[in-house]
Every structure is written in structure tokens, then in C-alpha cells.
Amino acid sequence: MSPDPISDPLAESPAVAGSGTSSAKASAAPVPPVTSAVTSTVTSTAIPTTMRASIARTYGTAEVMTVGEVPVPEPGEEQLLIRVEASSLNALDWHFLTGTPYLVRLIAGLRKPKQVVLGADMAGIVVAKGSKVSGIEIGDRVFGESGTRGGFGPYALIRDKNVATIPDGVSFEAAGASGVAALTAIQALRTKGGVKAGDRVLINGAAGGVGTFAVQMAKALGARVVAVCSTRNVEMVKALGADEVIDYTTDDFVAAGHLFDVMIDNLGNRSAKECLSILDPGGRYVAVSGPKDNRWVGPMLKQVGVRLAFMRAKPSFESIMAEPDVDDLNFIGELLADGRVVPAIQRVVDLDGVQEAMAEIGTGHVRSKIVVIPK
Ligand SMILES: NC(=O)c1ccc[n+]([C@@H]2O[C@H](COP(=O)([O-])OP(=O)(O)OC[C@H]3O[C@@H](n4cnc5c(N)ncnc54)[C@H](OP(=O)(O)O)[C@@H]3O)[C@@H](O)[C@H]2O)c1
């Protein structure tokens, strides 16, 4: 995910007041509403100056997370301020929390995080907008992925081109779960994988955020789907529509004897030779992730090696860096609205539950999506 190229208004923002650990209840006094004085901004409703949010002021694991008061950000010319009704956690948030691989710190802050409120996904109501925003009105229900993060707080900024309208009938929870993971899944399948009806698609890592969307989206595109997950998730992945589920704790998808048109790899835990052996000569390998043991560059080193191996072979190699894209978000909205995709949500947490949920993300074995209602 690329950072929002616009300035990061929460960067280095001073604390207004801390309130202990994430299990602490809100301790701040009610904040009197004020109206933004920024001339580039059009506001409709009174917006508080500070808010209670899930924050991390230093890099570390979930223990460094707390709940505290921070300023409500003000939108730049091409930004929206939204009242966040729902967000959700992603592996991406873990990278920004830990500042690993270290490459992430070039964006997020070298010594400490510039943005203290994490949460790239957001769905909510537009409450203020910059002077150059057109086509989006205050009061609109929108969802998307914000490069500046902030979804784990009740107000957050997002660039106008990073959102789409939430279709009627789609809940904030469903839309809030459908940011990074849904965008990654659809871009891996459609943009990079070129998946079309009748294709045989393998999804390695089918039980997490990206995987649970990818299984449903591949079915929506008319593919035949083989999905790989562990025993405890087999029934869930079947229920999402996978035609066949391979339990990696007892069976090996490489040895299963299938040939695929597209392999969506959310793990990168097999060799290039093994992946080539299960791909049709006209097939495509889509690298979504890879081993994370290199603390400097993460999966990139292994992906270079795999790419080189594919250069001498027929199936093609694609890697993805998912981006917010309005057309893709609109398509995701359509899939949500007509029920072809129903986000798999294992639980919903409030701000006090974000720390524990983030620890779960850090295990690498989180099931489906955890939604955050930032109250
Ligand atoms: N390139 C991009 O733009 C982009 C965007 C988003 C995410 N990503 C990356 O893509 C990966 C997936 O993201 P995510 O959001 O889906 O992560 P996630 O929600 O944390 O999911 C991780 C899933 O991986 C599964 N898993 C772990 N070991 C496995 C194995 N050996 N075989 C099969 N499945 C296994 C786990 O299922 P079990 O419990 O069943 O093992 C878990 O459900 C992450 O590494 C993330 O950083 C990349």
C-alpha cells in the first residue's frame, strides 16, 4: 500500500492526554464541539477538536498500543474528514505498528511513527472536505483505504480519490472490513491474475483477510477455486464457496496433482520450482506476500529470486502492491451490495479491544477479519 502523498496532518501531533492501556475506559472529559476554522475546508456539522483513539507512539508489538486523546485532524485541499463508523485490522497495520520491515520506516517515520493512529481501512460519513474535493458531499457514506491511516479513531482523513460510495443496503461494518484486504484480493485476481470464468485458481493462505475475500471474489469471477488453510478453518473456507479445500497441516497442495491457471500466493512459503510445477504453461503466479524473516526488506528478497526463476519459464510472474482505486472500490461495493461477497468477520471490537486484536494479527494466523468500531 502506498502512502497518501498528501501531507500527514497527524504527523508528530502532540498528545492531548493519555488514558492508560487499551483496556482502560475513556477517561477524558467530553470535548466541546467547535467548527473548523480552516478556510480550505467545508464543514457541515460541529466537530470536536480532540478524540479518543487507539494509538501507538513508538514502534513495537501490540503492548505499545494504548487508548488516548489526540487532535481531530483537519482535511487538506483534496482530503475528506470522515466520521469513522467502522474500520478493520490488516497485516499492513502490524507492519506500521512494528516498523518492520525497516523499509516501512521510510514512509512511517524513521525513529518513531509519524502517525500515531493506525487503521488503513475506513467506512463512515463525510463530515468535512477540502476545497478541491468535488463529487463527494458532506453526509455521503463512503469507504476506502487511507494511506495516512487513522481508522482506529472516530475521525480520520482520507484522500478523495481513495473512496467510493457505500451502496444502499451495505452496512458500515461490511464496508469497513473491505478496504486493504478486499482491494488486494480483487487486484491480485483481476488486475494481476487476469482471472476469467472457467479459470482454475489456487489461493494459498485462504483463511485470512485477503484469502477470505479472494475465495469469494474468484468464485464471483467464475473461477474454480482450490483453497489452502489449516484444519480449524477448513469449514469456514468451504462455506465461502471454495470448490476444494486443502488442509496444509495434513496435505500438500503441490503434491495434490492439480494444474492451475492462476496461483494467488498470500504466503510465499514454497519454492519457485514447486509453484511452477502446478501452473499451466499459460498460467500466472501472483505474489501477494512472502517470508517476513528479513527485517530490512521483508518478502522482497525472496520475490526477486522467484521472479528470476519465472523468467526462464512459461507461466508468468506478477507481484502486487495493492493501491486504493475508485473503480475497484466501486466493484467491491457492487459485490457487497448483491451479496456475491459477504465479508467474513470473526468479531467486532471497540477501541479497547484493538490492542488484543492487533496481537492476534501478529501471530500470522488470524481468522478472517476483525472489525473495529472506534467508540
Ligand atoms: N502486496 C500487497 O499489497 C499486500 C496487501 C495486503 C496484504 N499483504 C500481505 O499478504 C499476506 C496476507 O494478508 P492477510 O491480510 O490475509 O493476512 P492475515 O489476515 O494475517 O492472514 C494470515 C492467514 O494466513 C494463513 N496461514 C498462515 N500460515 C499458512 C500456511 N502455511 N499455509 C496457508 N495459510 C497459512 C492463516 O491461516 P491458518 O490459521 O489457517 O494458518 C491466516 O488466516 C500478509 O503477509 C500481508 O502482509 C500484501
The ligand as an SDF file (V2000), in Angstrom:
LIG
                    3D

 48 52  0  0  0  0  0  0  0  0999 V2000
    1.1740   -6.9870   -1.5690 N   0  0  0  0  0  0  0  0  0  0  0  0
    0.1970   -6.3010   -1.0070 C   0  0  0  0  0  0  0  0  0  0  0  0
   -0.1990   -5.2380   -1.4790 O   0  0  0  0  0  0  0  0  0  0  0  0
   -0.4520   -6.8600    0.2320 C   0  0  0  0  0  0  0  0  0  0  0  0
   -1.6700   -6.3490    0.6730 C   0  0  0  0  0  0  0  0  0  0  0  0
   -2.2800   -6.9240    1.7710 C   0  0  0  0  0  0  0  0  0  0  0  0
   -1.6400   -7.9600    2.4500 C   0  0  0  0  0  0  0  0  0  0  0  0
   -0.4210   -8.3890    2.0390 N   0  0  0  0  0  0  0  0  0  0  0  0
    0.2490   -9.4960    2.7170 C   0  0  0  0  0  0  0  0  0  0  0  0
   -0.4300  -10.6750    2.3410 O   0  0  0  0  0  0  0  0  0  0  0  0
   -0.4570  -11.5900    3.4040 C   0  0  0  0  0  0  0  0  0  0  0  0
   -1.8860  -11.9860    3.6800 C   0  0  0  0  0  0  0  0  0  0  0  0
   -2.5630  -10.8510    4.1810 O   0  0  0  0  0  0  0  0  0  0  0  0
   -3.8300  -11.0460    5.0920 P   0  0  0  0  0  0  0  0  0  0  0  0
   -4.3640   -9.7010    5.3890 O   0  0  0  0  0  0  0  0  0  0  0  0
   -4.7230  -12.0630    4.5220 O   0  0  0  0  0  0  0  0  0  0  0  0
   -3.1560  -11.6620    6.3860 O   0  0  0  0  0  0  0  0  0  0  0  0
   -3.8720  -12.2650    7.6430 P   0  0  0  0  0  0  0  0  0  0  0  0
   -5.2790  -11.7990    7.6840 O   0  0  0  0  0  0  0  0  0  0  0  0
   -2.9610  -12.0240    8.7810 O   0  0  0  0  0  0  0  0  0  0  0  0
   -3.9660  -13.8460    7.3200 O   0  0  0  0  0  0  0  0  0  0  0  0
   -2.9950  -14.7050    7.5670 C   0  0  0  0  0  0  0  0  0  0  0  0
   -3.5690  -16.0860    7.2040 C   0  0  0  0  0  0  0  0  0  0  0  0
   -2.5040  -16.8700    6.7310 O   0  0  0  0  0  0  0  0  0  0  0  0
   -2.8390  -18.2050    6.9850 C   0  0  0  0  0  0  0  0  0  0  0  0
   -1.6560  -19.0360    7.0210 N   0  0  0  0  0  0  0  0  0  0  0  0
   -0.6070  -18.9680    7.8770 C   0  0  0  0  0  0  0  0  0  0  0  0
    0.2930  -19.9200    7.5590 N   0  0  0  0  0  0  0  0  0  0  0  0
   -0.2030  -20.6010    6.4850 C   0  0  0  0  0  0  0  0  0  0  0  0
    0.2710  -21.6770    5.6790 C   0  0  0  0  0  0  0  0  0  0  0  0
    1.4550  -22.2710    5.9200 N   0  0  0  0  0  0  0  0  0  0  0  0
   -0.4830  -22.0830    4.6480 N   0  0  0  0  0  0  0  0  0  0  0  0
   -1.6770  -21.4930    4.3720 C   0  0  0  0  0  0  0  0  0  0  0  0
   -2.1870  -20.4860    5.1080 N   0  0  0  0  0  0  0  0  0  0  0  0
   -1.4520  -20.0400    6.1420 C   0  0  0  0  0  0  0  0  0  0  0  0
   -3.5320  -18.2040    8.3320 C   0  0  0  0  0  0  0  0  0  0  0  0
   -4.4850  -19.2330    8.3020 O   0  0  0  0  0  0  0  0  0  0  0  0
   -4.3120  -20.5200    9.2420 P   0  0  0  0  0  0  0  0  0  0  0  0
   -4.5800  -20.0460   10.6500 O   0  0  0  0  0  0  0  0  0  0  0  0
   -5.3400  -21.4580    8.6950 O   0  0  0  0  0  0  0  0  0  0  0  0
   -2.9010  -20.9940    9.0980 O   0  0  0  0  0  0  0  0  0  0  0  0
   -4.1860  -16.8180    8.3830 C   0  0  0  0  0  0  0  0  0  0  0  0
   -5.5840  -16.9080    8.2470 O   0  0  0  0  0  0  0  0  0  0  0  0
    0.2390  -10.9110    4.5660 C   0  0  0  0  0  0  0  0  0  0  0  0
    1.5820  -11.3490    4.6050 O   0  0  0  0  0  0  0  0  0  0  0  0
    0.1990   -9.4370    4.2160 C   0  0  0  0  0  0  0  0  0  0  0  0
    1.2690   -8.7320    4.7820 O   0  0  0  0  0  0  0  0  0  0  0  0
    0.1740   -7.8750    0.9360 C   0  0  0  0  0  0  0  0  0  0  0  0
  1  2  1  0
  2  3  2  0
  2  4  1  0
  4  5  1  0
  4 48  2  0
  5  6  2  0
  6  7  1  0
  7  8  2  0
  8  9  1  0
  8 48  1  0
  9 10  1  0
  9 46  1  0
 10 11  1  0
 11 12  1  0
 11 44  1  0
 12 13  1  0
 13 14  1  0
 14 15  2  0
 14 16  1  0
 14 17  1  0
 17 18  1  0
 18 19  2  0
 18 20  1  0
 18 21  1  0
 21 22  1  0
 22 23  1  0
 23 24  1  0
 23 42  1  0
 24 25  1  0
 25 26  1  0
 25 36  1  0
 26 27  1  0
 26 35  1  0
 27 28  2  0
 28 29  1  0
 29 30  1  0
 29 35  2  0
 30 31  1  0
 30 32  2  0
 32 33  1  0
 33 34  2  0
 34 35  1  0
 36 37  1  0
 36 42  1  0
 37 38  1  0
 38 39  2  0
 38 40  1  0
 38 41  1  0
 42 43  1  0
 44 45  1  0
 44 46  1  0
 46 47  1  0
M  CHG  2   8   1  16  -1
M  END
$$$$
